[in-house]
Each structure stands twice: as structure tokens, then as C-alpha cells.
Amino acid sequence: MSSEYTVTETLDVKGQSCPMPIVKTKQAIDDLEAGDVLEVVATDSGSMSDIQGWADGTDGVELLEQEEGDGRYTHYVKKTE
């Protein structure tokens, strides 16, 4: 993980497949304040493209980073407004 930001909350969506990682990510982001960073931990490989696409098409969020390893896909999403 980058040291440029601090994780505010972690969302565990391991074992869940599309569309649940996106649905739960949106719900969690809605509960955060501007500037907060949500860490999303998933096991669905499709979450890499799904969360990227959702973030690109959603105002008020920015996908900071994605990591893949050990069967896990970790996403860092910042609420910008």
C-alpha cells in the first residue's frame, strides 16, 4: 500500500461475486466523509475491472490504487466530495 494516504475504513467482500463488491463499496463510500479512503478486499478477480469502471464513471470517488496477490484483490478508493 502506498504511504501517500491513510485507510479510513476496510470493507471485506471476500467470497462475494459481482455485483456485490460494487454494491457494498458504493454503500460504504456513501457513509464516509470527503477525503476518506476505503480499502476494499475481494477475492473476485472481476473486481479489478468492475471497481475501476465504477470509479471512473462515478462522480465524487477516485480509485487510488489496486493490488493483486495471494488470491486477493485490494482496492483503495478515495471519496473526493
Number of C-alpha atoms within 10 A of each C-alpha: 13 8 6 6 13 15 14 13 14 16 17 16 19 15 11 13 15 12 11 13 25 20 10 15 21 16 11 15 20 13 10 17 13 14 16 19 25 23 22 24 22 23 21 18 14 14 26 17 10 16 21 18 13 17 19 13 11 10 11 15 22 19 18 17 14 18 12 14 8 6 11 14 20 22 26 22 24 26 19 14 12
